[in-house]
Amino acid sequence: MEADGGPQPMDSAGACMEADSGLQPMDSAGACMEVVGGLQPMDGAGVCMEADGSLHPMDSAGACMEADSGLQPMDSAGACMEVVGGLQPMDSAGACMEVVGGLQPMDSAGACMEADSGLQPMDSAGACMEVVGGLQPMDSAGACMEADGSLHPMDSAGACMEADGGLQPTDSVADGKARESNRFTI
């Protein structure tokens, strides 16, 4: 019986037996011990319970199984660990939660999936990484947020799309200013 009062079946060796018959060792306090070494409590149904109270199912190897059936490794604190090595918290729906507070869905490979279905890789800080190599933060609506605070939507290739429909690449330099040499004044 888990600390939250939910019953948990055990095998003959006293290991915690998951609903999918995978065996999961337990620590001295009766909490489920992940393969990465972190301790993760479980609810009464044998579902992995995140630190924020949201529930996530687990596969037989003890990996965090996303709603889209993609597997996502977890760090010792129970946070979802991206394939790029950065740690990214998740909301109760299993969506990738940006550091700015906006929610961003993920595909099965753990890549950040834009609203237009274009895939955008993320750096270790959780910022959207442009195809030109520059880092560009995003606002809560998933729009590209310029260094001056103005918002610009992005196209499917991850390029900054100006209000006039023209595409404007983002420099990889630290100041993050956009190149405007190809723009004309009419």
LOBA-11598 format. One record per residue (C-alpha): residue number from 0; x, y, z. Coordinates in Angstrom, 1 decimal, decimal comma, always signed. Layout:
<pos NUM; u X; v Y; w Z>
...
***
This chain:
<pos 0; u +0,0; v +0,0; w +0,0>
<pos 1; u +1,5; v +3,3; w -1,2>
<pos 2; u +1,9; v +6,4; w +1,0>
<pos 3; u -1,2; v +7,9; w -0,7>
<pos 4; u -3,3; v +5,0; w +0,4>
<pos 5; u -3,6; v +3,3; w -3,0>
<pos 6; u -3,0; v -0,5; w -3,0>
<pos 7; u -0,1; v -1,7; w -5,1>
<pos 8; u +0,5; v -5,4; w -5,9>
<pos 9; u +3,9; v -6,9; w -5,2>
<pos 10; u +5,8; v -9,8; w -6,6>
<pos 11; u +7,4; v -12,6; w -4,6>
<pos 12; u +10,6; v -10,6; w -4,2>
<pos 13; u +8,8; v -7,6; w -2,7>
<pos 14; u +9,2; v -5,5; w -5,8>
<pos 15; u +6,5; v -3,0; w -6,9>
<pos 16; u +4,6; v -4,6; w -9,8>
<pos 17; u +3,2; v -2,2; w -12,3>
<pos 18; u -0,1; v -2,6; w -14,1>
<pos 19; u +1,7; v -3,6; w -17,3>
<pos 20; u +3,5; v -6,4; w -15,3>
<pos 21; u +6,8; v -4,5; w -15,3>
<pos 22; u +8,7; v -4,8; w -12,1>
<pos 23; u +9,8; v -1,6; w -10,3>
<pos 24; u +12,0; v -1,6; w -7,1>
<pos 25; u +10,8; v +0,3; w -4,1>
<pos 26; u +12,8; v +2,3; w -1,5>
<pos 27; u +12,6; v +1,9; w +2,3>
<pos 28; u +9,6; v +4,3; w +2,4>
<pos 29; u +7,6; v +2,3; w -0,1>
<pos 30; u +7,9; v +4,8; w -2,9>
<pos 31; u +8,5; v +3,6; w -6,4>
<pos 32; u +12,2; v +4,0; w -7,3>
<pos 33; u +12,9; v +5,0; w -11,0>
<pos 34; u +15,6; v +3,5; w -13,0>
<pos 35; u +17,4; v +6,9; w -13,1>
<pos 36; u +17,7; v +6,8; w -9,3>
<pos 37; u +15,0; v +9,4; w -8,5>
<pos 38; u +12,0; v +8,5; w -6,3>
<pos 39; u +8,6; v +8,9; w -7,9>
<pos 40; u +5,3; v +8,3; w -6,0>
<pos 41; u +2,4; v +6,5; w -7,6>
<pos 42; u -1,3; v +6,8; w -7,3>
<pos 43; u -3,7; v +4,0; w -6,6>
<pos 44; u -4,0; v +2,9; w -10,2>
<pos 45; u -0,2; v +2,5; w -10,6>
<pos 46; u +0,2; v +5,6; w -12,6>
<pos 47; u +3,3; v +7,7; w -12,2>
<pos 48; u +2,4; v +10,9; w -10,3>
<pos 49; u +4,4; v +14,0; w -11,1>
<pos 50; u +5,6; v +16,5; w -8,5>
<pos 51; u +2,9; v +18,9; w -9,7>
<pos 52; u +0,2; v +16,3; w -9,1>
<pos 53; u -0,4; v +15,5; w -12,7>
<pos 54; u -0,5; v +11,8; w -13,7>
<pos 55; u +1,6; v +10,1; w -16,4>
<pos 56; u +1,5; v +6,4; w -17,3>
<pos 57; u +4,8; v +4,5; w -17,4>
<pos 58; u +6,1; v +1,8; w -19,7>
<pos 59; u +7,6; v -1,5; w -18,5>
<pos 60; u +11,1; v +0,0; w -18,3>
<pos 61; u +9,9; v +2,7; w -16,0>
<pos 62; u +10,1; v +5,5; w -18,6>
<pos 63; u +7,6; v +8,3; w -18,7>
<pos 64; u +5,0; v +7,5; w -21,4>
<pos 65; u +3,5; v +10,6; w -23,0>
<pos 66; u -0,1; v +10,9; w -24,1>
<pos 67; u +1,1; v +10,5; w -27,8>
<pos 68; u +2,8; v +7,2; w -26,8>
<pos 69; u +6,2; v +8,7; w -27,2>
<pos 70; u +8,7; v +7,8; w -24,4>
<pos 71; u +10,3; v +10,6; w -22,5>
<pos 72; u +13,1; v +10,0; w -20,0>
<pos 73; u +12,9; v +11,7; w -16,6>
<pos 74; u +15,6; v +13,2; w -14,4>
<pos 75; u +16,1; v +12,5; w -10,7>
<pos 76; u +13,7; v +15,2; w -9,8>
<pos 77; u +10,9; v +13,7; w -11,8>
<pos 78; u +11,0; v +16,4; w -14,5>
<pos 79; u +10,7; v +15,4; w -18,2>
<pos 80; u +14,2; v +15,4; w -19,7>
<pos 81; u +14,4; v +16,6; w -23,4>
<pos 82; u +16,5; v +14,9; w -25,9>
<pos 83; u +18,7; v +18,0; w -26,1>
<pos 84; u +19,6; v +17,5; w -22,5>
<pos 85; u +17,6; v +20,4; w -21,1>
<pos 86; u +15,0; v +19,9; w -18,4>
<pos 87; u +11,5; v +20,9; w -19,3>
<pos 88; u +8,5; v +20,9; w -16,9>
<pos 89; u +5,1; v +19,6; w -18,1>
<pos 90; u +1,6; v +20,8; w -17,4>
<pos 91; u -1,2; v +18,5; w -16,2>
<pos 92; u -2,2; v +17,7; w -19,8>
<pos 93; u +1,3; v +16,5; w -20,6>
<pos 94; u +2,1; v +19,5; w -22,8>
<pos 95; u +5,6; v +21,0; w -22,8>
<pos 96; u +5,5; v +24,1; w -20,5>
<pos 97; u +7,9; v +26,8; w -21,7>
<pos 98; u +9,9; v +28,9; w -19,2>
<pos 99; u +7,8; v +31,9; w -20,1>
<pos 100; u +4,7; v +30,1; w -18,9>
<pos 101; u +3,3; v +29,3; w -22,3>
<pos 102; u +2,2; v +25,7; w -23,2>
<pos 103; u +3,8; v +24,0; w -26,2>
<pos 104; u +2,8; v +20,5; w -27,4>
<pos 105; u +5,5; v +18,0; w -28,2>
<pos 106; u +5,8; v +15,3; w -30,9>
<pos 107; u +6,7; v +11,7; w -30,2>
<pos 108; u +10,4; v +12,5; w -30,7>
<pos 109; u +10,3; v +15,1; w -27,9>
<pos 110; u +10,6; v +18,0; w -30,4>
<pos 111; u +8,7; v +21,3; w -29,8>
<pos 112; u +5,7; v +21,2; w -32,1>
<pos 113; u +4,5; v +24,6; w -33,3>
<pos 114; u +0,8; v +25,4; w -33,8>
<pos 115; u +1,4; v +25,2; w -37,5>
<pos 116; u +2,8; v +21,7; w -37,1>
<pos 117; u +6,3; v +22,8; w -37,9>
<pos 118; u +8,9; v +21,2; w -35,6>
<pos 119; u +11,3; v +23,5; w -33,8>
<pos 120; u +14,2; v +22,2; w -31,7>
<pos 121; u +14,8; v +23,7; w -28,3>
<pos 122; u +18,1; v +24,6; w -26,5>
<pos 123; u +19,0; v +23,5; w -23,0>
<pos 124; u +17,3; v +26,6; w -21,5>
<pos 125; u +14,0; v +25,7; w -23,1>
<pos 126; u +14,2; v +28,6; w -25,7>
<pos 127; u +13,1; v +28,0; w -29,3>
<pos 128; u +16,2; v +27,5; w -31,4>
<pos 129; u +15,9; v +29,0; w -34,9>
<pos 130; u +17,1; v +27,2; w -38,0>
<pos 131; u +19,8; v +29,8; w -38,5>
<pos 132; u +21,2; v +29,0; w -35,0>
<pos 133; u +20,0; v +32,0; w -33,2>
<pos 134; u +17,9; v +31,6; w -30,1>
<pos 135; u +14,5; v +33,3; w -30,1>
<pos 136; u +12,2; v +33,3; w -27,0>
<pos 137; u +8,4; v +32,8; w -27,5>
<pos 138; u +5,5; v +34,3; w -25,8>
<pos 139; u +2,6; v +32,4; w -24,3>
<pos 140; u +0,7; v +32,2; w -27,6>
<pos 141; u +3,7; v +30,6; w -29,3>
<pos 142; u +4,5; v +33,8; w -31,4>
<pos 143; u +8,1; v +34,7; w -32,0>
<pos 144; u +9,1; v +37,4; w -29,5>
<pos 145; u +11,7; v +39,9; w -30,8>
<pos 146; u +14,4; v +41,4; w -28,6>
<pos 147; u +12,5; v +44,7; w -28,5>
<pos 148; u +9,4; v +42,9; w -27,2>
<pos 149; u +7,4; v +43,0; w -30,3>
<pos 150; u +5,6; v +39,8; w -31,4>
<pos 151; u +6,0; v +38,2; w -34,8>
<pos 152; u +4,3; v +34,9; w -36,0>
<pos 153; u +6,5; v +32,1; w -37,3>
<pos 154; u +6,2; v +30,1; w -40,5>
<pos 155; u +6,4; v +26,3; w -40,8>
<pos 156; u +10,2; v +26,5; w -41,3>
<pos 157; u +10,6; v +28,4; w -38,0>
<pos 158; u +11,5; v +31,7; w -39,7>
<pos 159; u +10,2; v +34,9; w -38,3>
<pos 160; u +7,2; v +36,0; w -40,5>
<pos 161; u +6,8; v +39,8; w -40,6>
<pos 162; u +3,3; v +41,4; w -40,6>
<pos 163; u +3,6; v +42,2; w -44,3>
<pos 164; u +4,0; v +38,5; w -45,1>
<pos 165; u +7,7; v +38,7; w -45,9>
<pos 166; u +10,1; v +36,3; w -44,2>
<pos 167; u +12,9; v +37,8; w -42,1>
<pos 168; u +15,7; v +35,6; w -40,9>
<pos 169; u +17,1; v +36,0; w -37,4>
<pos 170; u +20,9; v +36,5; w -37,0>
<pos 171; u +22,8; v +34,1; w -34,8>
<pos 172; u +24,6; v +37,1; w -33,1>
<pos 173; u +24,1; v +37,9; w -29,5>
<pos 174; u +22,1; v +41,0; w -30,0>
<pos 175; u +19,4; v +39,0; w -31,9>
<pos 176; u +18,7; v +41,8; w -34,4>
<pos 177; u +17,0; v +40,8; w -37,6>
<pos 178; u +18,7; v +41,4; w -40,9>
<pos 179; u +16,7; v +43,9; w -43,0>
<pos 180; u +19,0; v +44,4; w -45,9>
<pos 181; u +16,5; v +42,7; w -48,2>
<pos 182; u +13,6; v +45,0; w -47,4>
<pos 183; u +12,5; v +47,8; w -49,7>
<pos 184; u +10,8; v +51,1; w -48,9>
<pos 185; u +8,0; v +51,9; w -51,3>
***
